[in-house]
């Protein structure tokens, strides 16, 4: 799992304007929920 590569992809998408803010927030919430499940 390359976090750096994923981070770069996110930055590129944000700069290109493909991902709207709402979708980005939705993805962040999904990731946070996954992390919470793993932590618990």
LUMKOL-920717 format. One record per residue (C-alpha): x, y, z; chain. Coordinates in Angstrom, 2 decimals, decimal comma. Layout:
{r {X; Y; Z}; A}
...
***
This chain:
{r {0,00; 0,00; 0,00}; A}
{r {1,71; 3,19; -1,18}; A}
{r {0,24; 6,10; 0,73}; A}
{r {2,48; 8,53; -1,15}; A}
{r {1,18; 7,38; -4,53}; A}
{r {-2,45; 7,59; -3,34}; A}
{r {-1,78; 11,07; -1,93}; A}
{r {-0,29; 12,19; -5,24}; A}
{r {-3,34; 10,88; -7,12}; A}
{r {-5,63; 12,83; -4,78}; A}
{r {-3,64; 16,04; -5,30}; A}
{r {-3,69; 15,59; -9,09}; A}
{r {-7,45; 14,99; -9,08}; A}
{r {-8,08; 18,02; -6,87}; A}
{r {-5,95; 20,28; -9,08}; A}
{r {-7,60; 18,97; -12,26}; A}
{r {-11,00; 19,60; -10,65}; A}
{r {-12,40; 16,13; -11,39}; A}
{r {-13,42; 15,44; -7,79}; A}
{r {-16,03; 17,84; -6,34}; A}
{r {-15,67; 18,86; -2,69}; A}
{r {-18,78; 16,88; -1,73}; A}
{r {-17,46; 13,64; -3,25}; A}
{r {-14,07; 14,20; -1,59}; A}
{r {-15,76; 14,64; 1,81}; A}
{r {-17,78; 11,46; 1,21}; A}
{r {-14,59; 9,49; 0,46}; A}
{r {-12,89; 10,92; 3,56}; A}
{r {-15,84; 9,85; 5,72}; A}
{r {-15,66; 6,32; 4,26}; A}
{r {-11,93; 6,11; 5,03}; A}
{r {-12,49; 7,36; 8,59}; A}
{r {-15,22; 4,75; 9,13}; A}
{r {-12,92; 2,00; 7,85}; A}
{r {-10,13; 3,12; 10,18}; A}
{r {-12,52; 3,21; 13,12}; A}
{r {-13,60; -0,37; 12,37}; A}
{r {-9,97; -1,51; 12,24}; A}
{r {-9,14; 0,34; 15,46}; A}
{r {-12,15; -1,18; 17,23}; A}
***
